[in-house]
Amino acid sequence: MHLVHLTASSFFGGPERQMLGLGRHLPHGYASTYVTFHENGRSAPFAEQVRQHGFTSVILENDTPHLRAALRELTDLLQAQHASVLICHGYKSNLLGRLAARRVGVPVVSVSRGWTGENFKVRLYDRLDRFHLRYMDAVVAVSDGQAAKVLRTGLARDKLTIIRNAARLDAFRTPNPEFRDRLREMANAGPDDLVLLAAGRLSPEKGFHILVDAMAKLKAAGKLVRTVLFGDGVQRTLLERQVEEAGLSDHFKLVGFHQDLDNYLPWADMMTLPSFTEGLPNVALEASAAGVPVVATAVGGTPEVVRDGLNGFLVPPGDIALLAERIGDLCDDGRLRQKLGDAGERLMRDEFSFAGQADAYRRLFDRLLNRSSIPALVEAA
């Protein structure tokens, strides 16, 4: 069976790791090709990672605004590749992928990871994406929370499958101590300071402005914790100003986007995710796989990954006081941090493996191609 993944990826992040992880864990007899839009050259890092993992990577020559040419090119590619199933990731992939798959006569699947609505332009794209989902042969939601949102688009329930994101269980087993020293240097951390890590797109829906206020409370309470925020985005200047005005310049560091975040994550004492909306956050999966306790907001699929009191704590979105309190609880109790971190590793092994994810996708592909009598029900992995 030949699977073709279509994405508009402009970097190598969580969704891209999920795509490659699936390709690596599918059984013998499955081949995967990864196709990206050109994105003015920004898709090159993902294409390179694809090749390094031993898969075929294709960058389309045509892109926005030449969508008709891109559609023709994609249609020709699906025919040349003898594609069995097309898997689309993102609104542009859904739009052109559905049309190309129909021309070639192969099933088309959309993977719905969530909608951010961070500005007017993105909200328009999100609306376009929701409209097109109902015309797919199948839609994969990455969490129960995202599934509920997908059903509200008018998608027929028998087209929906829940297949959760997976954690890379082996990625953090032998962390490099060199990155412990780098992380503490980034954080401006003293010998007794703890390091809190946060990571994500610097946009309003990620809630990092709430985190700044929470850390100001902890500083006022005398907690020895320093924050390192990885990521970039439209809010960076605003957040830097907020940090300075809160008197946190020595305590809260914005270090930009780092391709090697994996190397730093295991050395954090705790991790936080203060979002207002999520699909199923990869960074929470990675933190738990690395044995790092997580304090996160109870939005979208996050409660499926972060179990309150088991591998971290959940707080309501926007609740500055409780976010600060739960981070403070972890600051005060090293044994609690260890307990939650250990439980997170076990949870990822038991419920969020790539092997389980691949098996769920295999059953979906078999159903689409009428290879079995598996009923069209919502499945979980």
C-alpha positions in Angstrom: 0.0 0.0 0.0 1.4 3.4 -1.0 0.4 6.3 1.3 1.0 9.9 0.2 1.1 12.6 2.9 0.4 16.2 1.7 1.3 19.1 3.9 2.1 22.8 3.7 4.8 22.5 6.5 7.3 25.3 6.7 9.4 23.7 9.5 10.0 20.5 11.3 7.8 20.4 14.4 5.3 18.3 16.3 2.9 17.5 13.5 5.7 16.6 11.2 7.2 14.2 13.8 3.8 12.6 14.0 3.7 12.1 10.2 7.2 10.6 10.1 6.5 8.5 13.2 3.5 6.9 11.5 5.6 6.1 8.4 8.3 4.4 10.5 5.9 2.3 12.6 3.5 1.0 9.8 4.2 -2.7 9.1 5.9 -4.2 6.1 4.0 -3.6 2.9 3.3 0.1 3.5 5.3 2.7 1.6 5.1 6.5 2.5 5.8 9.5 0.3 5.8 13.0 1.8 4.7 15.8 -0.4 5.0 19.5 0.6 4.1 22.8 -1.0 7.1 25.0 -1.8 6.3 27.7 0.7 9.0 30.0 -0.8 11.6 27.4 0.2 10.5 27.1 3.9 9.5 23.5 3.4 13.1 22.4 2.9 13.9 21.5 6.6 11.0 19.1 6.7 11.9 17.6 3.3 15.4 17.0 4.5 14.2 15.3 7.7 12.0 13.0 5.5 15.0 12.0 3.4 17.2 11.4 6.5 14.5 9.0 7.7 14.7 7.0 4.5 11.4 8.2 2.9 10.7 9.8 -0.4 10.2 13.6 -0.3 8.7 15.7 -3.0 8.4 19.5 -3.0 5.8 20.8 -5.4 7.1 23.4 -7.8 3.7 25.2 -7.9 2.2 27.0 -4.9 0.0 29.9 -4.0 -1.3 31.8 -6.0 -0.9 29.3 -8.8 -3.3 26.8 -7.3 -4.6 25.4 -10.6 -1.0 24.5 -11.6 -0.4 23.0 -8.2 -3.6 20.9 -8.6 -2.4 19.6 -11.9 1.0 18.8 -10.5 -0.4 17.0 -7.5 -2.8 15.0 -9.6 0.0 13.9 -11.9 2.1 13.0 -8.9 -0.6 10.8 -7.3 -0.9 9.0 -10.6 2.8 8.5 -11.0 3.2 7.3 -7.4 0.3 4.8 -7.8 -1.1 6.2 -4.5 -3.4 4.1 -2.5 -4.5 6.8 0.0 -3.9 10.5 0.2 -3.5 11.9 3.7 -3.9 15.7 4.0 -2.6 17.9 6.8 -3.9 21.5 6.9 -6.4 23.6 5.1 -4.4 24.1 1.8 -3.7 20.4 1.6 -7.4 19.6 2.3 -8.5 22.0 -0.5 -6.2 20.8 -3.3 -5.7 17.3 -2.0 -9.4 16.5 -2.1 -9.8 17.7 -5.7 -6.7 15.8 -6.8 -7.7 12.6 -5.1 -11.1 12.7 -6.7 -9.5 13.1 -10.1 -7.3 10.1 -9.5 -9.9 8.0 -7.7 -8.2 7.3 -4.4 -9.5 7.8 -0.9 -8.6 11.0 0.8 -8.1 11.4 4.6 -7.8 14.7 6.5 -5.9 14.8 9.9 -7.5 17.5 12.0 -5.1 18.7 14.7 -6.9 21.9 15.8 -7.7 25.5 14.8 -5.9 28.4 16.4 -8.0 31.4 15.2 -5.0 33.6 16.1 -6.0 36.5 13.7 -8.5 37.3 11.0 -6.6 35.7 8.2 -6.1 32.4 10.1 -9.8 32.4 11.2 -10.7 32.6 7.5 -8.5 29.7 6.7 -9.9 27.7 9.7 -13.4 28.3 8.4 -12.4 27.1 5.0 -10.8 24.0 6.5 -13.9 23.2 8.5 -16.1 23.5 5.4 -14.0 21.1 3.4 -13.8 18.4 6.1 -17.3 17.2 5.4 -16.4 16.2 1.9 -13.5 14.0 2.9 -13.7 10.2 2.8 -12.5 10.1 6.4 -11.3 12.6 9.0 -8.9 11.7 11.8 -9.2 13.8 15.0 -6.2 13.7 17.2 -8.2 13.9 20.4 -11.6 13.5 21.8 -11.8 17.3 22.3 -10.9 17.9 18.6 -13.4 15.2 17.5 -16.3 17.1 19.2 -15.3 20.2 17.3 -15.0 18.3 14.0 -18.5 16.9 14.4 -19.9 20.4 14.7 -18.7 21.1 11.1 -21.5 18.8 9.9 -19.2 15.8 9.2 -21.1 12.5 9.2 -20.2 10.6 12.3 -19.2 7.4 10.4 -16.5 9.4 8.7 -14.8 10.3 11.9 -11.9 8.3 13.6 -10.1 9.4 16.7 -6.4 8.5 16.5 -4.4 10.3 19.1 -0.9 11.8 18.6 1.9 9.5 19.9 5.0 10.1 22.1 8.5 9.2 21.0 9.2 6.8 23.8 12.9 6.3 23.0 13.8 10.0 22.2 14.7 11.0 25.8 16.3 7.9 27.3 20.0 9.1 27.1 19.9 12.9 27.4 23.1 14.7 26.7 24.3 16.5 29.9 25.8 19.3 27.8 22.3 20.6 27.2 21.6 20.7 30.9 24.3 23.3 31.2 23.1 25.2 28.2 19.5 25.3 29.5 20.6 26.6 32.9 22.8 29.2 31.2 19.8 30.3 29.0 17.7 30.5 32.1 20.2 32.5 34.0 19.7 29.9 36.8 21.7 29.8 40.0 22.7 26.6 41.8 19.4 26.4 43.7 17.1 27.7 41.0 14.6 25.4 39.2 14.0 25.7 35.5 10.5 25.9 34.0 10.3 25.2 30.3 7.6 26.4 27.9 7.4 26.1 24.2 5.1 27.0 21.3 4.1 29.6 18.8 4.1 33.1 20.3 0.5 34.0 19.5 -2.4 35.0 21.8 -4.1 31.6 21.9 -1.0 30.0 23.5 -1.5 32.1 26.7 2.1 33.0 27.3 1.1 36.4 28.5 -0.8 34.6 31.3 2.4 32.7 32.1 4.4 36.0 32.5 1.9 37.2 35.1 2.0 33.9 36.9 5.7 34.0 37.1 5.6 37.5 38.5 3.5 36.2 41.3 6.0 33.4 42.0 8.9 35.8 42.0 7.0 38.0 44.5 6.5 34.9 46.7 10.3 34.2 46.6 10.1 31.0 44.6 13.5 30.1 43.1 12.3 29.3 39.5 13.5 30.6 36.2 11.5 30.3 32.9 12.8 29.6 29.4 10.3 30.1 26.6 11.1 28.5 23.3 9.4 29.7 20.2 8.7 32.6 17.9 5.7 34.5 16.6 3.7 37.7 16.4 3.6 38.3 20.1 7.3 38.2 20.8 7.8 41.9 21.1 4.7 42.3 23.3 5.9 39.5 25.5 9.4 40.9 25.8 7.9 44.2 26.9 5.6 42.5 29.4 8.5 40.6 30.9 10.5 43.8 31.3 7.6 45.7 32.8 7.0 42.9 35.3 10.6 43.1 36.4 11.3 39.6 35.2 14.2 40.3 32.8 16.5 38.1 34.8 13.9 35.4 35.5 12.0 34.9 32.2 14.0 34.4 28.9 12.5 34.2 25.4 15.1 32.3 23.4 13.4 31.9 20.0 12.7 28.8 18.0 15.2 26.0 18.5 15.2 22.9 16.2 16.9 20.9 19.0 14.2 21.5 21.7 14.3 17.7 22.3 17.8 18.0 23.8 16.8 20.6 26.3 13.4 19.2 27.4 14.7 16.3 29.6 16.7 18.8 31.7 13.8 21.0 32.7 12.5 20.6 36.2 8.9 21.2 35.0 7.0 22.3 31.9 4.0 24.4 31.4 1.4 24.8 28.6 -1.0 27.8 29.4 -3.0 27.6 26.1 -6.5 28.8 25.5 -7.0 26.2 22.8 -5.3 22.9 21.8 -5.9 19.9 19.6 -3.6 17.4 21.4 -0.3 19.1 22.2 2.8 17.3 21.2 4.9 19.3 23.6 2.9 17.8 26.5 3.4 14.3 25.1 7.2 14.9 24.7 7.5 16.3 28.2 5.8 13.3 29.8 7.9 10.9 27.7 10.9 12.8 29.0 9.7 12.3 32.6 9.0 16.0 33.2 5.8 17.0 35.1 3.4 19.3 33.2 1.2 22.2 34.4 -1.3 22.9 31.7 -4.7 24.4 31.0 -7.7 22.0 30.7 -8.5 22.8 27.0 -9.1 20.7 23.9 -7.3 17.4 24.1 -4.8 18.4 26.8 -6.7 16.6 29.6 -6.2 13.4 27.6 -2.4 13.8 27.9 -2.1 15.6 31.3 -4.0 13.8 34.0 -4.6 16.1 36.9 -2.6 14.8 39.9 -1.1 11.9 37.9 1.6 13.3 35.6 0.9 17.0 36.2 -1.7 19.5 37.1 -4.6 21.1 35.1 -5.9 24.6 35.6 -8.6 26.6 33.9 -7.4 28.8 31.0 -6.6 32.3 32.0 -6.4 31.6 35.7 -3.2 33.4 36.7 -3.4 32.6 40.4 -4.0 28.9 40.1 -1.3 28.5 37.4 1.2 30.2 39.7 0.0 28.0 42.6 0.4 24.7 40.8 3.9 25.7 39.5 4.7 26.7 43.0 3.6 23.3 44.4 6.1 21.6 42.1 8.8 24.1 43.1 8.3 23.2 46.8 8.4 19.4 46.4 11.1 17.5 44.6 9.6 14.1 45.4 6.3 15.3 43.8 8.1 16.3 40.7 9.8 12.9 40.5 6.5 11.1 41.1 4.6 13.0 38.4 7.5 12.6 36.0 7.7 8.9 36.4 3.9 8.5 36.0 4.1 10.5 32.8 6.6 8.1 31.3 4.4 5.1 32.2 1.3 6.8 30.7 3.1 7.5 27.4 4.2 3.9 27.2 0.8 2.5 28.0 -1.5 4.8 26.0 0.4 6.9 23.5 2.8 4.7 21.6 3.5 5.0 17.8 2.8 1.3 17.5 -0.7 1.8 18.7 -1.2 4.8 16.5 0.0 2.9 13.4 -2.3 0.0 14.1 -5.3 2.4 14.3 -4.3 4.0 11.0 -3.8 0.5 9.4 -7.4 -0.4 10.4 -8.7 2.9 8.9 -6.9 2.3 5.6 -8.2 -1.2 5.4 -11.7 0.0 5.9 -11.4 2.7 3.3 -10.0 0.2 0.7 -12.7 -2.4 1.7 -10.0 -4.8 2.8 -11.9 -5.8 5.9 -15.3 -5.7 7.5 -14.3 -3.3 10.3 -17.3 -1.1 10.9 -17.2 2.7 10.4 -17.1 3.6 14.1 -15.1 6.2 16.0 -11.9 4.4 17.0 -9.3 5.3 19.6 -5.6 4.6 19.9 
